[in-house]
Amino acid sequence: MRALREGPARGQALFAVLSVAFLVVAMTWLDRVGPKEPSAIEMGSAPSGMWICPHGGGPDLSVALFLANPGTDTVSARVTQLGARAPSPPTDLDVPPGSTVRVNLESEERGGATAVEFFGGWIAAGWVSFTDEGVAAERCAEEASQRWSLADGSTELGEDPSVIIANPFSSPAVLDVVLYTADQPPIRESSWTELVVPARRSVALRLGSRVKGEAVVSATLEVSLGRVAAASLVVSDRTTVRSSLGWTGPATAATFPTMQGSGQAELLVLSTASASIRFGATALSEEEPRPAGGLTEQEHPAAAARAYAVPTDAGPIAVRLFTLGGAPVAGALRVRGPGVDLGATAGVVVASDTWIVLPASAQTPAVPGAVLVNDTDTDVAATIELLPHEGDTAVASITVQVPAHGAAAVPPDLWASAPGSALLIRADGPLVALAATTSPGAPDTDAFALSMGIPLPHEP
């Protein structure tokens, strides 16, 4: 009987020892090789996701969203507007395959934002904000983050800059805000320390309430609880307007395309490092690459944000920012249009061979343009086709050759043939794509906006 009783006990003990040994081996294997990467989701296999659009608003601004579907199946979208109060019920709509849909918004608050959920496929999303005299455009954020850097802001006379922060999630977000200027120490305000953005809300931080008379005021957001999306919005004299999406982290290089401007541009550089850094900038155009604004080994002070003049061509061109010694920075490009309106872009840090370029104007008539930038050693061929606005008919696709370390424009007649449409760009090498549009503004001038393209996650 004793042997019978000891038999199961020994078996249980042996099983426990083997279980522990197996667990140790498994944990050791996982520590060495890491978890398996999830398989890629092919477009058309019913993915879902969200775009976050911190566009701002107010009684002086009208806002439109553009949603583009490059796939072969209809995609369902749910549009929820965010502000200081609980959101109204969302609007559901379908985005047909190979098309672009415009959604007009009523965004009465400066801190207005919109969340776009999508189901059954992938879509791109961007916004256009406009007044009677100015226009701003930008892509939406494909992800929320715990860290944001926003380089473009100005509190000079007549400038009203804001940082728009959107929290579309069901839990509050808590964050710290730090402002950077050319010469002042970093500015930390107690009311913007452990700032709470409630669940499913968006807010506007008016930078002019904290610092005045600065040509550049940049901001960083460090989120300790939750995640948010953020963009800058600058309204000048309540007439002209510009916006740019923030960066989710600093980088050592970035590309800022532009075209259709007056030739006057400023490269904005934000460094939060405790020591000075050095950087350079290269102009990529239809000519040979050259230093932009004479910036080759420019010294930039510690914990500062400054603007550097980089004269640009009116035609397709890009400013390529790079740092020396691996110094991380954030940046933006401010460009004066043909009139008084300024355009802005946060640029991009990576290239892709497939892009969606959304409209940069919501008004007609407009002069749409798009620039393609190739910073590789070989020429790249890009095929461009329209994703027509509802009710329009697409025209035949065209091919554009983009020279090595250069830039090229998409023929304007293609886009002008179907206002409100997005462009689908497929290339045989990595490119960067941006929209630049002029549209009617004040008498004898034009509204002007820049909007970065969106790289496709997968081929449609």
FITIDREN-230961 format. One line per field, with one value per residue (C-alpha): residue number from 1; x, y, z; residue in three letters. Coordinates in steps of 0.001 Angstrom, whole numbers, plus 524288, in hexadecimal, padded with zeros to 5 digits. Each point is the difference from the previous one (the first is absolute). Layout:
% FITIDREN-230961
seq (NUM/...)
X (X/...)
Y (Y/...)
Z (Z/...)
type (ALA/...)
% end
This chain:
% FITIDREN-230961
seq (1/2/3/4/5/6/7/8/9/10/11/12/13/14/15/16/17/18/19/20/21/22/23/24/25/26/27/28/29/30/31/32/33/34/35/36/37/38/39/40/41/42/43/44/45/46/47/48/49/50/51/52/53/54/55/56/57/58/59/60/61/62/63/64/65/66/67/68/69/70/71/72/73/74/75/76/77/78/79/80/81/82/83/84/85/86/87/88/89/90/91/92/93/94/95/96/97/98/99/100/101/102/103/104/105/106/107/108/109/110/111/112/113/114/115/116/117/118/119/120/121/122/123/124/125/126/127/128/129/130/131/132/133/134/135/136/137/138/139/140/141/142/143/144/145/146/147/148/149/150/151/152/153/154/155/156/157/158/159/160/161/162/163/164/165/166/167/168/169/170/171/172/173/174/175/176/177/178/179/180/181/182/183/184/185/186/187/188/189/190/191/192/193/194/195/196/197/198/199/200/201/202/203/204/205/206/207/208/209/210/211/212/213/214/215/216/217/218/219/220/221/222/223/224/225/226/227/228/229/230/231/232/233/234/235/236/237/238/239/240/241/242/243/244/245/246/247/248/249/250/251/252/253/254/255/256/257/258/259/260/261/262/263/264/265/266/267/268/269/270/271/272/273/274/275/276/277/278/279/280/281/282/283/284/285/286/287/288/289/290/291/292/293/294/295/296/297/298/299/300/301/302/303/304/305/306/307/308/309/310/311/312/313/314/315/316/317/318/319/320/321/322/323/324/325/326/327/328/329/330/331/332/333/334/335/336/337/338/339/340/341/342/343/344/345/346/347/348/349/350/351/352/353/354/355/356/357/358/359/360/361/362/363/364/365/366/367/368/369/370/371/372/373/374/375/376/377/378/379/380/381/382/383/384/385/386/387/388/389/390/391/392/393/394/395/396/397/398/399/400/401/402/403/404/405/406/407/408/409/410/411/412/413/414/415/416/417/418/419/420/421/422/423/424/425/426/427/428/429/430/431/432/433/434/435/436/437/438/439/440/441/442/443/444/445/446/447/448/449/450/451/452/453/454/455/456/457/458/459/460)
X (80000/80B26/8061A/7F312/7FEDD/80E03/7FE9A/7F68E/8077B/80CCA/7F93A/7FA6C/80D41/8067E/7F56E/8023D/80EB7/7FE54/7F621/80952/80B1F/7F79A/7FC0A/80E28/8041D/7F49B/802DA/80E72/7FCA2/7F6A8/80A21/809ED/7F7C2/7F53C/7F18E/7FBA0/7FC80/7F1AB/7FD5D/7FD24/7F1C8/7FD22/7F70B/7F2A6/800D6/7F6D1/809C5/7FB7B/80662/7FECF/804A0/800DE/7FE95/803A6/7FBB0/7FAD3/7F46C/7F887/7F62D/80A7F/8036D/7F907/804F4/7FEC2/8051D/8043D/7FFA4/8063D/7FE7F/80A75/7FB17/7F650/7F586/7F705/804FA/7F6F4/803E3/7FB16/802AA/7FF9C/8025E/80729/80043/7FF05/7F306/7FB6E/7FF8C/7F36D/7FC3A/8094F/7FCE1/80111/80335/805B0/80C14/7FE95/80BD8/80930/7F99A/800FF/7F543/7FEEA/7F9F4/7FC8E/80159/7FA36/80B8E/7FC94/80AE1/80E45/80372/7F75C/80495/7FA44/801E5/7FDDE/7FE62/80012/7FBB6/80130/80BA8/809C8/7FDA3/80833/7FB50/803C5/7F9FF/7FEC4/7FD0C/7FD01/7FBA3/7FBE6/80E49/80841/80092/8072B/800E0/80668/7FF47/7F9BA/807D3/7FFC5/8035B/7FF61/80CA7/8058C/80996/7FE13/808B9/7F9DB/809A6/7F73C/7FA94/80183/7FB36/80402/7F60F/7F3A8/80377/7F721/80693/7F9E8/803A7/7F422/7FFED/7F64C/7FCDE/7F61D/80106/7F75E/80A19/805C3/80DB2/809A4/80B4F/80A79/80249/80D14/801B7/80C9E/8042D/80C77/80662/7F7B0/801BF/7F5A3/7F2E5/7F861/7F317/7F98D/7F2AA/805C1/806E2/7F842/7F5BF/7F429/7F945/7F371/7FBAC/7FA4E/80364/80928/805D1/8077C/80BB9/80171/80EAB/7FE71/7FAEB/80D45/80A05/7FF35/807F3/80739/80222/80085/7F94C/8011D/7F9E7/80243/7F5D7/803BC/7F442/800E2/7F282/7F8D3/80323/7FC59/801F0/80452/801B8/80342/7F644/803A2/7F5D4/8057E/7F79A/7F433/80191/80B65/80247/809B8/80171/80982/7FF71/809A2/80AF0/7FEAD/80E87/80C61/80817/80D3F/7FAE2/7F373/7FB01/7F74C/7FA89/7F97C/7FBFD/7F7A3/8055F/80603/80DBE/80052/800D0/804ED/80509/7FBF3/808FB/7FCD2/80A63/7FD5D/80E18/8078F/80B5E/800C1/7FEEE/803E3/7F7CB/7FF89/7F5B0/80009/7F6F3/7FAFC/7F9BF/80081/80E06/80BEA/7FF0C/80549/800C8/7F30E/801B9/80E94/7FD78/80B1B/804F4/7F6DA/80118/7F2FA/7FF63/7FC14/7F193/7FB82/7F721/8046F/7FC76/80A0E/7FD87/80079/7FC4B/7F8BF/7FBE7/7F1DC/800B9/80179/80A47/802C3/8087B/80727/803CD/80AD5/8072C/80E49/80438/7F2AD/7F993/7F12A/7F762/7F234/7FCA9/7F661/8004D/7F8C2/7FDF1/7FA47/7F666/7FDD9/7F898/8004C/7FBA7/80A1D/8002D/8067C/803E0/8062C/8066B/802FC/80B33/7FE12/7FDA7/7F6CD/7FCFC/7F133/7F8FA/7F29C/80017/7F38F/7FAA5/80613/7F45C/7F161/7FC82/7FE65/805C3/80D3C/80D35/803E3/80DE4/807F2/80EA3/80784/80D7B/80A4B/80BDA/805DA/80B47/7F772/7F49C/7F274/7F3DE/7F313/7F28A/7F538/7F174/7F436/7F701/7F480/7F6CF/7F22E/7F95E/80C58/80687/80E58/80902/80B09/80BF4/80CC6/80E47/809B8/80EAF/80667/80EB2/8099C/801D6/7F5BA/7F1BE/7F549/7F23C/7F3CC/7FA1B/7F5BB/7F5EF/7FE52/7FB75/7F8B2/7F78A/7F999/7FFD5/7FE67/8067F/80BC5/80BEE/804CF/80E94/8075F/80E98/80B0D/80819/7FE76/7FA60/7FA22/7F345/7F919/7F481/80165/7F417/7FC35/7F1C3/7F823/802DC/7FF84/7FF6E/80C7E/805B2/7FEF4/7FE11/80B02/80161/80931/7FBE6/808EA/7FC20/7FD1D/80805/7F7A7/8021A/7FDB9/7FE0A/7F171)
Y (80000/8094C/7FD71/802CF/80CD1/80420/7FCD1/80B0D/8097F/7FD25/80154/80D2B/804AC/7FB6C/806E0/80CB7/7FF4A/7FD90/80B20/8099E/7FB6E/80194/80DC2/803F6/7FAC6/806E3/80CFB/7FED4/7FD4E/80B8C/808D9/7FC2B/80053/80960/7FEC3/7FCA1/80BCD/80060/7FCF4/80B76/80340/80032/80ADB/7FA52/7F641/80859/80810/80AEE/80BDD/80E35/80D2D/80B4C/80D8D/80B48/80A86/80A55/8088D/80BE2/8099B/8054A/7F2A7/7F652/7F200/7F4E0/7F224/7F833/7F122/7F811/7F171/7FA3B/7F218/7F799/7FECC/809F2/8047B/8041D/80C19/805C4/80E80/8056F/80E5F/80350/80C4B/804B4/7F91D/7F205/7FCCC/7FF4C/7F2FE/7FC34/800A4/7F34B/7FFF3/7F77E/80310/7F8F8/7F938/80878/80CAA/80C07/804BF/80DAE/801F1/80DD4/80251/809B7/802B2/80BF1/7FE92/8038F/7F2C1/7F83A/7F2D8/7F42B/7F155/7F7A3/7F17A/7F702/7F1EC/7F60E/80614/80B23/80E61/80C5E/80C3A/80E55/80D20/80D80/80BDA/80CE0/80DF6/80A06/80353/7F454/7F143/7F570/7F18E/7F425/7F151/7F9F1/7F83B/7F14A/7FD98/8061B/8016A/80334/809A6/80B4C/80AD3/80BA4/80957/80A35/80AE5/80EC9/80A15/80C2A/80ADD/7FAFC/7F196/7F70F/7F2AB/7F419/7F1F7/7F766/7F3AB/7F51D/7F479/7F730/7F503/7FC07/80373/80D5A/80402/8071F/80792/80A4D/80B23/806E5/80BCE/80377/80CEF/80540/80570/7FD9E/7F426/7F56E/804FB/7F73A/8050F/7F9CE/7FFFE/7F845/7F642/7F388/805CC/7F721/7FE19/7F8D0/7F3DF/80274/80E6D/8097B/80CDB/80BAE/80588/80E56/8023D/80ECB/7FF29/7FB14/8070F/80BDF/80652/7F3D2/7FCA0/7F196/7F939/7F132/7F658/7F243/7F74C/7F502/7F77D/7F884/7F9D0/7FC45/80463/80BBE/805E3/80E11/80A43/80E66/80A2C/80E34/80A1D/80D39/80C22/7F6DE/7FE8E/7F77E/7F29D/7F4C8/7F2FE/7F4B7/7F2CD/7FDCC/7F60F/7F42D/800AA/80709/7FB5A/80255/802FF/80451/804A4/80C02/80153/80C3C/806C2/80B50/80907/80D72/7FAE3/8045E/7F4EE/7FD5C/7F336/7FEA1/7F7D6/7FBB9/7F9C2/7FC43/7FBB5/805E3/80396/806A6/7F7BC/80186/7FD98/80250/80111/7FC36/80513/7F54C/80545/7FEA0/804E5/7FA2F/7FE9C/80BC9/80517/8060D/80DBC/7FD9F/7F68F/7F639/7FEFB/80962/80092/7FFC0/80394/7F6DF/7FE85/809A9/801CA/808B9/80374/7FFC5/8066C/7F62A/806B4/7F673/7FF1E/80215/7F2CE/7F2A7/7FFF2/7F9DE/803D5/7F440/80222/7F7CF/800E9/7FD78/7F668/7F994/80B57/7FE3D/80B86/8031A/80939/80688/8088A/80CF7/804BB/80CDE/7FE1C/808E6/80969/8024F/7F269/7F6CD/7F15E/7F679/7F1BE/7F725/7F853/7F194/7F7C2/7F3F8/7FDC3/7F62D/7FAAA/801C3/80C75/80618/80ECE/80685/80D44/80BFB/808B3/7FEE2/80B99/801E8/80461/7FBA0/7FD3D/7F2A6/7FB43/7F48C/7FE1F/7F32C/7FF5F/7F59C/7FFF6/7F359/7FE0D/7FB4D/805D2/7FB9C/7FE6A/80334/7FCA1/80946/7FD94/80722/7FAD5/8082F/80794/7FACE/8009B/80333/7F737/7FC7F/80331/7F792/7FEEC/806B7/7FD42/809F4/7FE30/804F9/80206/7FAD5/80995/808A9/803BA/80020/8056B/7F86B/80687/8094C/7FD13/7F231/80471/80BE2/7F6ED/7FA86/8099A/7F9AA/7F35A/7F97E/7FB17/7F1FE/7FF53/7F35D/80099/7F69B/805EF/807B9/80DB8/80AD3/80677/80CAB/8083E/80EBE/807DA/80E1B/80417/80CAA/8089B/80E6D/80955/7FFAC/7F49D/7F143/7F68A/7F617/7F2CD/7F462/7F239/7F43E/7F398/7F349/7F3BE/7F3F3/7F539/7F585/7FFA1/8011A)
Z (80000/80354/7F291/7F995/80774/7FCD5/7F17F/7FC92/808CA/7F90F/7F2DD/803C6/804B3/7F369/7F7E4/8078C/7FDDE/7F16E/7FEF4/80655/7F747/7F3D6/80435/8023B/7F2A4/7F953/80699/7FC92/7F1B1/7FF53/80651/7F5AC/7F3BC/80405/7FD50/7F257/7F7BD/7FC37/7F1CE/7F716/7FD8B/7F194/7FB67/7FD7D/80B65/80851/807E1/808BC/805E1/803A0/7FB1F/809A9/7FA39/80942/7F664/80948/7FCE7/80454/7FA7D/7F6E7/7FA47/7F72D/80008/7F63B/800BA/7F415/8008D/7F50A/7FD6B/7F6F9/801B1/7F897/80A8E/80650/80D42/80B08/807AF/80CBD/8020F/80DF0/802C7/80C96/80831/80DF7/8024E/7FE3A/7F177/7F85A/7F9E3/7F4FC/7F190/7F856/7F189/7F547/7F7F4/7F2E9/7FA1E/7F810/8045A/808B7/80926/805CB/80D81/8042F/80E9E/8098C/808E6/80821/80A0A/7FE3E/805DF/7F6BF/7FAFF/7F91F/80168/7F3E4/80279/7F424/7FDF6/7F50B/7F940/800D7/7FD11/800B3/80706/80016/802F6/7FA00/808A4/7F95E/80200/7F5E6/7FDBC/80409/7FFCB/807A7/7FCE8/80609/800C4/80C05/809F3/7FDEF/80E3E/80D59/80786/80D5C/7FA24/7F6A0/7FAB5/7F90D/7F9D3/7F991/80865/80075/809CF/7F890/7FE53/7F95D/8018E/8080F/80154/80674/80278/7FD79/8085D/7FD47/808E4/7F911/809E6/80B61/80A7B/8036C/7FBEE/808D3/7FA1D/80228/7F665/7FDF4/7F721/7F8DE/7F9F0/7F9EA/80C49/80C13/808CC/7FE2E/804F9/8093E/8052F/80BD3/7F969/7F4A0/808E0/8023C/7F714/7FEC1/7F2E8/80352/7F8C6/7F270/8007D/7F91C/80492/7FAA7/8074C/7FC23/7FFE4/80006/80DE2/8048D/7F794/7F719/7F53F/7FB84/7F1A6/8037A/80B62/7FFBA/80962/804FA/80665/80948/80316/80CDA/7FF1A/7F397/7F22F/7F79D/7F280/7FE06/7F568/7FF67/7FB3E/7FD76/7FC5D/7FBF4/801EF/7FF95/7F145/7FBA5/805D3/7FFE5/80709/800FE/8069E/80B06/80052/808EB/802F5/7FBD5/7F46D/7F9D8/7F243/7F94F/7F2CD/7FE13/7F220/7FAA6/7F365/7FB08/80A8E/7FE98/8024C/80E39/809E2/80DA8/80561/80E3A/80896/80DDE/80896/80E17/80252/80B4E/7F714/7F2C8/7F3BC/7F1B7/7F3F5/7F163/7F56A/7F197/7F561/7F6E3/7F39B/7F14C/800BA/80698/80EDB/80742/80DF9/803F8/80527/8015D/80B39/8005D/80DFE/806D4/80EC7/8071D/80E7D/80AF4/80361/7F5B6/7F430/7F4DE/7F1F5/7F4F9/7F2DD/7F4D3/7F333/7F73E/7F1D2/7FC14/7F922/80662/80AA4/80D30/80B72/80581/80E50/80603/80CE4/802CB/80A56/800D1/8072B/800E4/7FC07/7FBB4/7F4F7/7F6F7/7F3E3/7FEEE/7F220/7FB6B/7F502/7F456/808F1/80EA5/80427/805B5/7FE08/80951/80008/80A16/7F510/800F1/80517/7F760/7F182/7F9B1/7F285/8016E/8043E/80151/7FE29/804C7/7FBA1/8065F/7FCF8/80224/7F766/7F173/7F759/804E0/7FA06/80550/7FF77/804DA/80138/8002B/8063D/7FD7A/808F6/7FAB6/7F686/7F4BA/7F865/80434/7F777/806A3/7FAA5/8046E/7FF3B/8056F/80A7B/7FB51/8089F/800CA/7F2D3/7F856/7F60F/800F0/7F4A9/7FB15/808A8/7FCA2/802F6/80562/80032/80C72/7FECC/809F8/80B35/7F9D4/7FF4F/7F5AF/7FF2D/7FCBB/7F3D8/8059C/7F56B/80551/80D60/7FAEB/7F7CC/80C51/80B8B/80D3A/7FBB0/80638/7F8A9/800CB/7FD25/7FD65/7FD6F/7FD1A/80AE5/80CA0/7FEE4/80847/7FB85/803B1/7FB68/7FE38/7FC04/7FDD2/80078/80053/80BBC/802B6/7F457/7F7F9/807A1/80177/80B2A/800BD/806BA/800AF/803CB/80161/7F912/80719/7FD36/7FE2B/80A14/7F595/7F187/7FC73)
type (MET/ARG/ALA/LEU/ARG/GLU/GLY/PRO/ALA/ARG/GLY/GLN/ALA/LEU/PHE/ALA/VAL/LEU/SER/VAL/ALA/PHE/LEU/VAL/VAL/ALA/MET/THR/TRP/LEU/ASP/ARG/VAL/GLY/PRO/LYS/GLU/PRO/SER/ALA/ILE/GLU/MET/GLY/SER/ALA/PRO/SER/GLY/MET/TRP/ILE/CYS/PRO/HIS/GLY/GLY/GLY/PRO/ASP/LEU/SER/VAL/ALA/LEU/PHE/LEU/ALA/ASN/PRO/GLY/THR/ASP/THR/VAL/SER/ALA/ARG/VAL/THR/GLN/LEU/GLY/ALA/ARG/ALA/PRO/SER/PRO/PRO/THR/ASP/LEU/ASP/VAL/PRO/PRO/GLY/SER/THR/VAL/ARG/VAL/ASN/LEU/GLU/SER/GLU/GLU/ARG/GLY/GLY/ALA/THR/ALA/VAL/GLU/PHE/PHE/GLY/GLY/TRP/ILE/ALA/ALA/GLY/TRP/VAL/SER/PHE/THR/ASP/GLU/GLY/VAL/ALA/ALA/GLU/ARG/CYS/ALA/GLU/GLU/ALA/SER/GLN/ARG/TRP/SER/LEU/ALA/ASP/GLY/SER/THR/GLU/LEU/GLY/GLU/ASP/PRO/SER/VAL/ILE/ILE/ALA/ASN/PRO/PHE/SER/SER/PRO/ALA/VAL/LEU/ASP/VAL/VAL/LEU/TYR/THR/ALA/ASP/GLN/PRO/PRO/ILE/ARG/GLU/SER/SER/TRP/THR/GLU/LEU/VAL/VAL/PRO/ALA/ARG/ARG/SER/VAL/ALA/LEU/ARG/LEU/GLY/SER/ARG/VAL/LYS/GLY/GLU/ALA/VAL/VAL/SER/ALA/THR/LEU/GLU/VAL/SER/LEU/GLY/ARG/VAL/ALA/ALA/ALA/SER/LEU/VAL/VAL/SER/ASP/ARG/THR/THR/VAL/ARG/SER/SER/LEU/GLY/TRP/THR/GLY/PRO/ALA/THR/ALA/ALA/THR/PHE/PRO/THR/MET/GLN/GLY/SER/GLY/GLN/ALA/GLU/LEU/LEU/VAL/LEU/SER/THR/ALA/SER/ALA/SER/ILE/ARG/PHE/GLY/ALA/THR/ALA/LEU/SER/GLU/GLU/GLU/PRO/ARG/PRO/ALA/GLY/GLY/LEU/THR/GLU/GLN/GLU/HIS/PRO/ALA/ALA/ALA/ALA/ARG/ALA/TYR/ALA/VAL/PRO/THR/ASP/ALA/GLY/PRO/ILE/ALA/VAL/ARG/LEU/PHE/THR/LEU/GLY/GLY/ALA/PRO/VAL/ALA/GLY/ALA/LEU/ARG/VAL/ARG/GLY/PRO/GLY/VAL/ASP/LEU/GLY/ALA/THR/ALA/GLY/VAL/VAL/VAL/ALA/SER/ASP/THR/TRP/ILE/VAL/LEU/PRO/ALA/SER/ALA/GLN/THR/PRO/ALA/VAL/PRO/GLY/ALA/VAL/LEU/VAL/ASN/ASP/THR/ASP/THR/ASP/VAL/ALA/ALA/THR/ILE/GLU/LEU/LEU/PRO/HIS/GLU/GLY/ASP/THR/ALA/VAL/ALA/SER/ILE/THR/VAL/GLN/VAL/PRO/ALA/HIS/GLY/ALA/ALA/ALA/VAL/PRO/PRO/ASP/LEU/TRP/ALA/SER/ALA/PRO/GLY/SER/ALA/LEU/LEU/ILE/ARG/ALA/ASP/GLY/PRO/LEU/VAL/ALA/LEU/ALA/ALA/THR/THR/SER/PRO/GLY/ALA/PRO/ASP/THR/ASP/ALA/PHE/ALA/LEU/SER/MET/GLY/ILE/PRO/LEU/PRO/HIS/GLU/PRO)
% end
